[in-house]
C-alpha cells in the first residue's frame, strides 16, 4: 500500500511541474493568452505520467515527489538540447 503513495507522489510532482510550466507560459506572454482546455489536460496528464514513471525508481515519498517534479524538467531539458542540436546540424 505504501508504494501506491510513492507512485502518487511522483505523479503529483509531475502535475506541479506541469502547472508551473503553464503558469510561466501565461505570465511570459506579451498579449492576452488563451490556453485551450485540451492543452492543459494533455500537459498535466503527460507531466503527471512522466512524474509517475520517474517515481517508480525511488522508494521514499518525499524523494518521489521531488523526482516527479525534476524528472519532467530533465526530460524537457533533453528535448531542448536535442532541438538546438538539430537546428545547428
ABEGO torsion letter per residue (X at the ends): XAAAAAAAAAAAAAAAAAAAAAAAAAAABABBBBBBAAAAAAAAAAAAAAAAAAAAABABAAAAAAAAAAAAAAAAAAAAAAAAAAAAX
